[in-house]
Amino acid sequence: MTRTTTLLTSRPRVLTGPNPFGVDPALDLLRPTRNVPHYSETMYFAVIDREDPSLGLFLHTGRMAEDTDLWWARTVAYLPGGEVVVDRSHGRAPDDRGPATGDLAIRCTEPGHRWRLRFDGAGERTSREATARGLVGAGPVTPLRFDVECDAVGPVWDLQGAVGATEDLDPAVSVWAAGHHEQGFLARGELTVGDRTWTLDGVAYRDHSWGPREMSDFGADAYVALVFPESRRVVQGVTVFNAALEPVLRCFHIWEDGRLELMGEGAVPRANDAAGHPDTGLELVMQRVDGERLVLPGEVTAGVTISIVDPNRNLNGAAHGLPGALFLNEELVRYTWPDGEVGLGHAERAIRPADVRA
C-alpha cells in the first residue's frame, strides 16, 4: 500500500437534533458481504461498571476473510483485581441483527437505540500482564456468562460525516474501513464467572466498521470514548497514525443536550509498550469550536492486550515475534469533566513492537 500523509480531520462545527448526521437506523444491522479483497465488517462493545470501573466487558467481532459469513469473536471480561477472562469463538449469525458465534450473541433490538449482549460459554482466567507477555486463550477455562442491555444516550456518530466525506473513505488513509459508526449507551445486566455473579450498572460504547481492511500500513492509534452517566454527555477523541507514525486521522466530538460539537484539534495519550502503559496522568485534550482548550484528566482502570497480524488476523494476547504484529491495548478508563462529573468508557492504544519505548 502506498504511504500517504493526507490528514483527515473533523471539520469544526456544531450540529443539532436527535440524528445530526441523518444516519439511517438500518445501518446498525449487518451489511451484505461483498466480493472485495480483504473485505471486513467489524463491531466492538465495551461495558464498564459505574460502582467499580475495573469491572466490565470488551467484545470484538469481525468477518473471516476466507468466509465472510463466518464470524470470529473475542470476548473479554474484566474482573476486580486485574484479572481478565478471555475467550475466542467462531460462528454464523442467524440474521442481520448482529454478529453471533456459538457462545456470543450481539443483537440490535431497536436500530439506532438498543442492543443486547449475551454470552454463555467459558474462558481462560488470566491477567492483563500475561496478555502483554504473549498469546492467551488455550489454557484451562472457567464458565463465563453475561446478559447486558444497552440503551443509547446519544446519536450515531458517523466518521464520513465528521470529516465531510461524500463517498467511502480513502483506503490509503482509513486502512481499516470504508465506513465507521460509533455510539454511547447506558448499560445494565449481570456477569457470572465460575460461581460468582456481579451486577453491571454503568455505560457502554460501540463501533461498527465495514469495507476493506488491510493493516500493514497502520502504525498506531490513540482513542478514547466516554459516557458521563449523570449528564448523559458523550465524548470521543481519536488519532490514527500510519507506519511512519504520521497522523492520518484526527477527530473529536462532544454530544451534550442535543448538540453535537465536532473538532479537529486535540490529543489523546498514546501507549508506550505492549501493556498499554502509562495508566495514570493521562489527558484528553480538545480545542473546542469557541477556542476553549478543554483538558480532561484520566486513568486506566483495567486492560487487556490483543494483536492483529497481517493482513487482518486477530489473536488474544501479544503476538511477540509474529510478522506484522500490531499490539492493541483495550482498556477501561475513567476521566473527569471540569465540573467534577466522572465519565467512564473505553480506550484503544495500539503500538507496533518496533515502537515500544525502552
N, C-alpha and C positions, 0 to 999 in steps of 0.2 A: 504494500500500500504506500502511495506517495505521501510523504510527510507534509503537513500543512501548518502554517502559523496563523491561519484565519481564526479570529476570536469571535465566537457568538456570545452576545450578552443580552440580558433583558433590556428592552427599551424602556427607560424610566417613565412611568405614567401611573395613573390611578384609574382603575375600572370599578364599576359598581354593579349591584344586582346579584341575585342568587346564583347566577351562572355566567360569570363575567366573560368567559371565552366562548359561550354558546356551544358547549360540548354536548353532543348527543349522548344521553344516558346509555344508549345501546352499545356505545363503545367500551363500557365496562365489561361487556361479555367477550368471550374468546373470539378471536378473529379467524377467518378461514385461512388455512395454510396455503402457502404459495410455493411454486417451483422456482425458488430463488436461491442461489448459492449462499450457504451459511445462514439461511433464514432462521429466525428465532422469535419466540414470544416468551417473555418472562414476566414474573409477578413476585413481589415480596410483600409481606406483612410483618411489622414489628409491633409488639404489645408490651407495655410497661405498666407495672402496678403503681398506684399513687402512694399508698402507705409505705411500701417497701420497693423503691425503684431499682433494687438489684434483682427483682423477680419479674420474669416476663418471657416472651417468646420471640423467635425470629424464624420466619418461614420464607423459603426462597425456592421458586419453581421455574421450570422452563421446558421448552420442547426439545426433544432429542434431534440432532441434525440428521441422523440416519433414518429416522422415522418420526416425522413431525406430529403424528398423532399420539406418540408416546411421550409422557411427561417424566422428567426427573424432578425430585424434590428433596431438599434438605430441611430438616426440622430440628430446631434448637430450642430447648427450654433452659432459661437462666434461673438458677436457684440461689437462695441466700448463701453467703459464704464463699462465693466464687466458683461453685460447682456448675457444670453445664451437662445436659443430657442431649446427645447428638444422634440423629438417625438420617439415613438416606434411603429413599424408596423410589419406585418407578411404577407407572400405571397409565391407564387411559381414562380420560374424562368422559362421563356418560352423556354430557350435553355441553352447551356453550356457556353454562352458568359459572364456570370457573375450573381451575386445574384440579386434578384428583389423581391419587395413586391408590394402592391397596389400603394404606393406612391414613392418608391425609386427604381431606376434602376442604377446599376453599370455595365458598359458594356465594354468589351475589344473590341476595334475597329481594332487593329492590334497587335496580340500576340507578346509579347516581347517589345512593343514600345508605344502603345497608348491606353488610356482609356477615357470614357466619363461618367460623374457623373450627374444624373438628379434626381430631386425631385419636386413633385407638390402635396402639401398637407397642413398640419398645424402642429403647435407645441405649447407647453406651454412656455410662456415667463417667465423666472426665472433668477437666478443668480448662479454664482459659489458657493457663500456662502450657498445658500439654498440647493444646491445639496449635500453639505458636511454635512448638518444637517439631511437629511432624503430623502426618496424616492420622486420623482417628476414625472410629466407627465400626471396626471389625472385632472389637473385644466383647467381653461379657455384657449382656444387656439387662435392663430392668423395665418393667411395664411403664408405659407413658400414655396418658390420656389428657385431652383437654377439649373444652367446648366453650367458645367465646363469641359473643355477639358484638358487632361494631356498628355504631351509628354515626354518620358523618356530622361534623361540626362546621364544615366549610365546603366550598365547591371544589370540583376537579380543577387542578392546575395543569395547564397544557403547555408543554415546552415549546411547541411550534408557535403557539400564540404569544408566549412570553418574548420570544426573540423576533417575532414579526415574520416568520416563515409562512409562505403560502403553499408550499409543497413539502414533500418529505425532506427531512434534514439531510444535509450533505454527509454521505457515509465517510468521507475523509476527515470530518470533524467529529460527528457523532457516530463513532465506530460501533456502538452497542445497540443502536436502534435508529429507525427512521421516524418513529413517533413515540411519545412518552407522556404519561399522565401520573399525577400524584394526588393524594387526598389525606386529610386528617380526620380522626374519629375519637369519640369516647368509646370505651370498651369495658365489657363486664362478662365474667364467666368463671370457670373453675379449671384448675390444673392439678393433675394427680400424677405423682411419681412414686412407684412402689406402693406403700401403704399410707402415704401422706398426701393430703389434699390441701391446696391453697385456693382462696378466693382471689380472683383477679378483678380489680376495680380501678381502672385508670384510663389510659389513652392508647391509641393505635395509629399507625401511619402505614400507607401502602404506596406502591408504584406499579405501573403496568407499561411494559415496553414491547414494541414489535418492529420487525424489519431485520435486515442483515446484521449479523453480529460476528465480527472477526477482530479479536482483541490484541493482535500483535503490536499495534501502534498506540495502545492505551498505556500510558506511563504511570498515572496515579490519579486519584481523586480525593477530594475533601468535601464531605457532605454532612449537613445536619438538618433534621426536620423535627419540629417541636409542636406540641399542642399544650396550650395553657388551659387547664380544665375549668378554672373558675370563670375567666373572661371568654373562653372559647376562641381565643386568638390562636392562629396557626402561623408558624414562622418557618421558613426554609432558606437555606443557602447552600450553594454548590459551586465548586471549581473543579474542572477536569483538565488534565494535562496529557500531552502526547508523550511519545517515548523519549523525546529530548527535554521533557519537563517544561515545555512551553504551554501556557494556558490556552485552551481551545474553546472552553465554555465557562461562562461565569453568570450565574443567575441567583437572585434573591427575591423573596416576596414575604409580605405580611398580609394576612387576612384578618380583619377586625371590624365588627359592627357593619357588615355588608359592604365593606370597602377593601378592594384588593390593590395593594401598593406593590409595584414592580420596580426593582432596582438592578442596576448592572455593576455597581461598585461595592466591594466589600471583601472580606477574608474569612476563611474557615480554617481552623487548625489542622495541620497535616500530621501524619504518623511518622515516627522516627524508626520503627522497627516492626518485625513480624507480629508482635503482640499488641501493637497499637499505641504504645506509649508516646507522649505523656498522657496521663489520666486526669491530671488536675492543672489548674491555672489556664484552662482553655478559654478562648474568647471568640465569640461570633461577632463580627463587625459588619455593619451595613451603613452605606451612605444613602440616607433617605431622600425622597424626592424634594423635600423642602430644604435640603442641605444639612440637616442634622446628622451627626455621626453617632450612630447607636452602637453601643458595646454591651454585649451580654456575657457575663462570666458563667463558666460551666465546668462540668466534670463528667467523667465516665463512671457509671455505676456497675456495669457488667459488660462482658465482651466475649467474643469467640473469633478465632481466625479461620477463614476458609480460603480456598485457592481456585483460580482459573488457570488452566494450562492451554496453550494454543491448540486449535483456534478458539474453542469455547467449551472446554471440558471442566466440569465443576466438581470439586473434591472438598471433603471436610478435613480441616486442618491445613497446616502449612506444607506445601509440596516442595520442600527443600531438595534441590538437585535435579528436578524435572525441567526439561527445556521449556522456555516460555512462561515459567511460573509467575503469577501475579498474586500477591497476598492481599486479601481484603479483610480488614478488621471491622467486624459488625458489632456495634456497641449500643447499649442503652445509655442514655445521657440525661443529665438534669441541668437546666440553665435557669437564670433568674432575670426577670424583667426589672427595669429601673424602679418600679413601684414595689418590688419585693415579691411579686407573684412568681411561683415556680412553674416552669414549663418542663415537660417530660417528652422524651422521644427517642429517636434513632439516629445514629451516625454511622457512616461508612467512610473509612480512610484506607485507601489502597496504596500499596507500595511494591515496587519491584525489588527482588533480592539485591541487585547491584546498587540500589539507592539507600539501603539500610545504613544508618549512621552508626559509627562505632561508639 
